[in-house]
Amino acid sequence: MPLHETAETFLAAVPPKTSLMGLDLGTKTIGVACSDTTRTIATPVETLRRSKFKKDLEALTALLAEREIGGLVMGLPINMDGSEGPRAQSTRAFARNLIKAIDLHVVFWDERLSTAAVTRTLLEADSSRAKRAEVVDKMAAAYILQGFLDRIAGFSDNHT
């Protein structure tokens, strides 16, 4: 399956009435979130500990098998000036390897400030440091996915 550069081409390719899975790929963890089948609300699901790619793939495949996922929305860590650094290159490489192994369409979504926004929200909710560390990655995945869902909300109903 291809990587899509735009939300429009991605939505045209994914099956309607399926959930989307959002991924926040970090160096140590992968935050996972899923949408409902109407693609309205993103919900945090799990934080996976990163390992070798094969083990990461097995963990993601298991989560995909539990749900009717139509496509993946991967957070792309773009620098504040709009350039792509080593983390973005690493995310693109992970996605290229992922689409060789799973039969899903993938689109990137700008994740600038997602972790900072989630951390700020958790601080405002007076979460302990341990609790924040436990949930921040899956919450960041939900934040990324929700940004994508909000963007596509105005698109044709044919794709939802």
WOQUIHU-V478320 format. One record per backbone hydrogen bond with DSSP energy under -1.0 kcal/mol. NH is the residue of the N-H (numbers start at 1). CO is the residue of the C=O. If there is no record, write none. Layout:
NH/CO  NH/CO
//
This chain:
4/106  10/6  11/7  12/8  14/10  19/68  21/71  22/33  23/73  24/31  26/29  30/48  31/24  32/46  33/22  34/43  35/20  36/41  39/36  43/34  45/32  46/32  48/30  50/28  56/52  57/53  58/54  59/55  60/56  61/57  62/58  63/59  64/60  65/61  67/64  69/67  70/19  72/105  73/21  74/107  75/23  76/109  78/76  79/83  82/79  89/85  90/86  91/87  92/88  93/89  94/90  95/91  96/92  97/93  98/94  99/95  101/98  102/98  104/102  106/2  107/72  109/74  111/76  114/111  117/113  118/114  119/115  120/116  121/117  122/118  123/119  124/120  125/121  126/123  127/122  132/128  133/129  134/130  135/131  136/132  139/135  140/136  141/137  142/138  143/139  144/140  145/141  146/142  147/143  148/144  149/145  150/146  151/147  152/148  155/152  159/156  160/157
//
